[in-house]
C-alpha cells in the first residue's frame, strides 16, 4: 500500500512554493491533518491559519486570488464543501477566481471519524457549479502531478484527497491533463472506470477477472469535470459493458457523470459501485469499504453482472 494522497499533497505544496512566490496556503486549523504544515514550516510568511472558520477560509482565499496571489485552501472535504458551499459558488466560481480548494479526508475511508466527517456528496456538489474543475487523483504520484498542474492553471479547482493509504497505480513519467483519462489496463470484455481510492481495487478486480478468463479494461478517470467523453465512448463501443467505481454516493458522482455521457452517445449496460445513498459510520477503512460494497470483490461481482446484460 502506498502513501495517502493528502501526504503527497503536502509534499507537492512545498515543491510548487519554491517555484512561485505568489503561491499562498490557507488552512482551517487542521494543517497537521491536511498536511499543509510542511508548507507552513518552509514558507511561514505565506501560510495563513484562519481557524475553524471554513466560510472565512474560502472568502479570504478569494480575496487573495483577486489581489494576484495563487491560494491553495484546505480543510476536510465535509467542511470545505459542505460548510462553505455558498462562498465557493459565489465568491470563487461566479467571478472565476484562481482559488485551489484541496480538500482532504474525503469519502468513507476517513474511517474512525465516522459519518459526520465522511464526505460522500462533495463531487456532486462541486461538479454542479459552473467554472469549477473537479479532480480526484488515484495515488501519490498522480496527486503531485495534479497539484503542479493546478498551480499553473488559471481558475477554480477542486481536488479531492484521502486520509488512508492507497495503492500506487500511476506509471512513471505521467503528466496530468484535465479531461483526459488513463487506460491502466486494456480489455475486451468489460470496462471498469474508477477514480481516487477505488482505482487500486479496480486493478485488483481486473486481476481476479483475468483468472476467470474475463479481460477488463481499467480506466482511471481522475478528471471528473471536465470528463473524458472520448474514453467513455470508446469503452462503450469497443467493450459494450461498463462498471464505475468511486468512494462517493452513487448519486451525482463519477457514475452519474459517466451515465450522462453514455445516455446521449452510446447507451450500454452499466453498473455503479459506490455508497448506496446512505451515511457512513465509524470503523477501519478496510471494514467500511467491505461493508459499503466498495471492495475489489464487489467490483468483480458488478462486472460479471453487467456482462450478462450485453
C-alpha positions in Angstrom: 0.0 0.0 0.0 1.3 3.4 -0.9 1.0 6.7 0.9 -2.2 8.7 1.3 -2.9 11.4 -1.3 -3.0 14.0 1.4 0.6 13.3 2.2 1.6 13.7 -1.5 -0.4 17.0 -1.5 1.7 18.3 1.4 4.9 17.4 -0.4 3.8 19.0 -3.6 2.9 22.2 -1.9 6.5 22.7 -0.8 7.7 21.9 -4.3 5.4 24.5 -6.0 6.0 27.0 -3.3 9.7 27.0 -4.2 8.9 27.9 -7.8 6.3 30.6 -7.3 6.4 33.2 -4.6 2.7 34.1 -5.3 1.6 30.7 -4.0 0.0 31.0 -0.6 -1.6 28.3 1.6 -4.6 28.7 3.9 -5.9 26.2 6.4 -8.7 25.9 8.9 -6.7 24.8 12.0 -6.1 21.3 10.5 -2.7 21.7 9.0 -1.2 18.6 10.6 -4.1 16.5 9.2 -4.3 18.1 5.8 -0.5 18.1 5.6 -0.2 21.8 4.8 2.1 22.1 7.8 5.1 21.3 5.6 4.4 24.5 3.6 4.0 26.3 6.9 7.4 25.3 8.0 9.1 26.1 4.7 7.3 29.4 3.9 5.8 30.7 7.2 5.1 34.2 5.7 2.9 32.7 3.0 0.8 30.4 5.3 -2.4 31.6 6.9 -4.4 29.7 9.6 -7.9 31.2 9.6 -9.1 29.0 12.5 -12.2 26.8 12.4 -14.0 29.1 10.1 -14.3 27.5 6.7 -16.6 30.1 5.1 -14.0 32.7 6.0 -11.3 30.3 4.6 -12.8 30.4 1.2 -13.6 34.1 1.2 -10.0 35.1 2.3 -8.7 32.8 -0.4 -10.9 34.6 -3.0 -9.6 37.9 -1.8 -6.0 36.8 -2.1 -6.7 35.5 -5.6 -8.3 38.8 -6.6 -5.1 40.5 -5.4 -3.0 38.3 -7.7 -1.9 35.5 -5.3 -2.4 31.8 -6.0 -4.2 30.4 -2.9 -4.4 26.7 -2.1 -7.0 26.4 0.6 -7.5 23.2 2.6 -9.8 21.7 5.2 -11.6 18.4 5.5 -13.9 17.8 2.4 -17.0 17.7 4.7 -16.4 21.3 5.7 -14.5 22.9 2.7 -17.5 21.9 0.6 -20.4 21.4 3.0 -20.0 24.4 5.3 -18.6 26.8 2.7 -20.6 25.9 -0.4 -22.1 29.4 -0.8 -18.7 31.0 -0.6 -17.3 28.5 -3.1 -20.1 29.2 -5.5 -20.5 33.0 -5.2 -17.0 34.2 -4.1 -14.9 31.8 -6.1 -16.7 30.2 -9.1 -19.0 33.1 -10.1 -16.1 35.5 -10.6 -13.9 32.6 -11.7 -11.2 33.4 -9.3 -7.9 31.5 -9.2 -8.6 29.5 -6.0 -7.5 25.9 -5.5 -9.7 24.0 -3.0 -7.8 20.9 -1.9 -10.0 19.0 0.5 -8.7 16.0 2.4 -10.4 13.3 4.4 -13.0 12.7 1.7 -15.1 9.5 1.4 -15.7 6.5 3.6 -12.0 5.8 4.2 -11.9 8.6 6.7 -12.7 5.6 8.9 -13.0 6.1 12.6 -14.0 9.7 12.4 -17.5 8.5 11.4 -20.4 9.7 9.4 -20.2 13.4 10.3 -16.7 13.6 8.7 -17.2 11.2 5.8 -18.0 13.4 2.9 -19.9 11.4 0.3 -21.5 14.3 -1.6 -18.7 16.6 -2.4 -18.1 15.5 -6.0 -21.8 16.0 -6.8 -21.8 19.5 -5.2 -18.6 20.7 -6.9 -19.2 19.4 -10.4 -22.6 21.1 -10.4 -21.0 24.6 -10.0 -20.1 26.4 -13.2 -16.4 27.2 -13.8 -15.1 24.5 -11.3 -12.7 21.8 -12.4 -13.1 18.6 -10.3 -10.2 16.3 -9.9 -9.9 13.0 -7.9 -6.3 11.7 -8.1 -5.8 8.0 -7.6 -2.4 7.9 -5.8 0.5 9.9 -4.6 2.2 10.3 -8.0 -1.0 11.5 -9.6 -1.7 13.9 -6.8 1.7 15.6 -7.2 1.0 15.8 -11.0 -2.4 17.4 -10.3 -1.1 19.9 -7.8 1.7 21.0 -10.2 -0.9 21.4 -13.0 -3.3 23.3 -10.6 -0.5 25.8 -9.7 -0.2 26.8 -13.4 -3.9 26.7 -14.3 -5.8 30.0 -14.0 -9.2 29.3 -12.4 -11.1 27.4 -9.7 -10.1 23.9 -9.0 -11.5 21.3 -6.5 -9.0 18.5 -5.7 -10.4 15.6 -3.6 -7.9 13.9 -1.3 -8.0 11.0 1.1 -6.8 10.1 4.6 -5.8 6.5 4.1 -3.0 5.0 2.1 -3.8 3.9 -1.4 -2.3 1.6 -4.0 0.3 3.1 -6.4 -1.1 2.8 -9.9 0.3 5.8 -11.8 3.0 4.9 -14.4 6.4 6.7 -14.4 6.5 9.9 -16.5 2.8 10.6 -16.1 1.6 14.2 -16.8 -1.9 15.2 -15.7 -4.1 16.7 -18.4 -7.7 17.8 -17.5 -10.3 16.0 -19.4 -8.0 13.0 -20.2 -8.3 9.6 -18.6 -5.6 6.9 -18.2 -6.1 3.4 -19.5 -4.2 1.4 -16.9 -5.1 -1.9 -18.4 -6.8 -2.9 -21.7 -9.5 -5.5 -22.1 -12.3 -6.5 -24.4 -15.0 -7.9 -22.1 -15.9 -5.2 -19.6 -14.6 -1.7 -18.7 -14.1 -0.5 -15.2 -14.0 3.3 -14.8 -12.7 4.3 -11.4 -11.4 7.3 -9.5 -9.5 8.0 -6.3 -9.2 5.3 -3.7 -11.2 2.8 -5.9 -8.6 2.7 -8.7 -6.5 0.3 -6.7 -9.4 -2.1 -6.1 -10.3 -1.8 -9.7 -6.9 -3.1 -10.7 -7.3 -5.9 -8.1 -10.7 -6.8 -9.6 -9.2 -6.9 -13.1 -6.6 -9.5 -11.9 -9.4 -11.6 -10.3 -11.5 -11.4 -13.5 -8.4 -12.4 -15.6 -8.2 -15.5 -13.5 -11.8 -16.3 -14.6 -11.0 -15.7 -18.3 -12.5 -12.2 -18.3 -10.4 -9.3 -19.7 -11.3 -6.0 -18.1 -10.2 -2.5 -19.3 -9.4 -0.3 -16.3 -9.7 3.4 -16.8 -8.5 5.9 -14.2 -10.9 8.9 -14.5 -9.2 11.4 -12.2 -10.7 14.3 -14.1 -14.4 14.2 -13.2 -15.0 17.7 -14.7 -14.1 18.0 -17.5 -14.6 14.3 -18.1 -13.0 12.3 -20.9 -16.0 11.7 -23.1 -13.8 10.2 -25.8 -12.5 7.4 -23.5 -16.0 6.7 -22.2 -17.5 6.4 -25.7 -14.6 4.3 -26.9 -15.1 1.9 -24.0 -18.9 1.7 -24.7 -18.3 0.9 -28.4 -15.3 -1.4 -28.1 -16.3 -3.3 -24.8 -20.0 -2.8 -24.5 -20.4 -3.0 -20.7 -19.2 -0.6 -18.1 -18.8 -0.6 -14.3 -18.0 2.7 -12.4 -16.3 2.6 -9.0 -16.0 5.5 -6.6 -15.7 6.3 -2.9 -18.7 8.6 -3.1 -22.5 8.4 -3.1 -23.7 6.8 -6.4 -25.9 9.9 -6.8 -24.1 12.7 -8.6 -20.6 11.4 -8.7 -18.4 9.6 -11.2 -21.0 7.1 -12.1 -23.6 9.7 -12.8 -21.1 11.7 -14.9 -20.3 8.6 -17.0 -24.0 7.8 -17.4 -24.7 11.4 -18.6 -22.2 10.8 -21.4 -23.5 7.3 -22.3 -27.2 8.2 -22.4 -26.5 10.8 -25.1 -24.0 8.9 -27.1 -23.7 5.1 -26.9 -26.1 3.7 -24.2 -24.7 0.3 -22.9 -25.3 -1.8 -19.8 -23.8 -0.2 -16.8 -23.4 -0.9 -13.0 -22.4 1.6 -10.4 -20.1 0.8 -7.4 -20.3 3.5 -4.7 -22.1 4.2 -1.4 -25.8 3.5 -2.0 -27.3 6.8 -0.9 -26.7 6.4 2.8 -24.4 7.8 5.5 -21.3 6.0 6.8 -20.2 5.0 10.2 -17.1 4.6 12.4 -14.8 1.7 11.5 -11.5 1.0 9.8 -11.2 1.9 6.2 -11.0 -1.8 5.2 -14.0 -2.7 7.2 -16.0 0.2 5.8 -15.0 -0.5 2.2 -16.2 -4.1 2.6 -19.5 -3.2 4.4 -20.5 -0.5 1.9 -19.7 -2.5 -1.2 -16.5 -0.8 -2.4 -14.1 -3.8 -2.4 -12.4 -5.5 -5.3 -14.8 -8.4 -4.8 -17.8 -6.1 -5.2 -16.3 -4.7 -8.5 -15.8 -8.3 -9.7 -19.5 -9.1 -9.0 -20.6 -6.0 -10.7 -18.5 -6.8 -13.8 -20.0 -10.3 -14.0 -23.5 -8.9 -13.6 -23.2 -6.2 -16.3 -21.6 -8.6 -18.8 -24.8 -10.7 -18.7 -26.7 -7.7 -19.9 -24.6 -7.2 -23.0 
